Amino acid sequence: MRVRPEVQFILQKALAREEVSRPEALELMQIDENSYEVYALAWAANTLTRRMFGDPGEVHAQVGINLWPCPKTCAFCSFGEKWRGVEVSYRA
């Protein structure tokens, strides 16, 4: 239930505002999402974000209100008809 020393070193380096190398960044990307290390990574990211921007935050969300795929097909939205992410099954 410990964070591996190499991960601790990389996170401490980032928190000290030192540059993280590509191999170190790749090491962080290999962290098991079900491990305690992912919490350490999230804590470090939260700490760095709060240092840079303070405490304000924004929440962005999508809500699919229409009963059909959206014809606009924006690149960031899964409701577009081009992406076929929404199955239409309408019964009268």
Secondary structure as UniProt FT lines:
FT   HELIX           5..15
FT   TURN            16..17
FT   HELIX           22..29
FT   TURN            33..34
FT   HELIX           36..53
FT   TURN            71..72
FT   TURN            75..76
FT   TURN            78..79
FT   HELIX           81..83
//
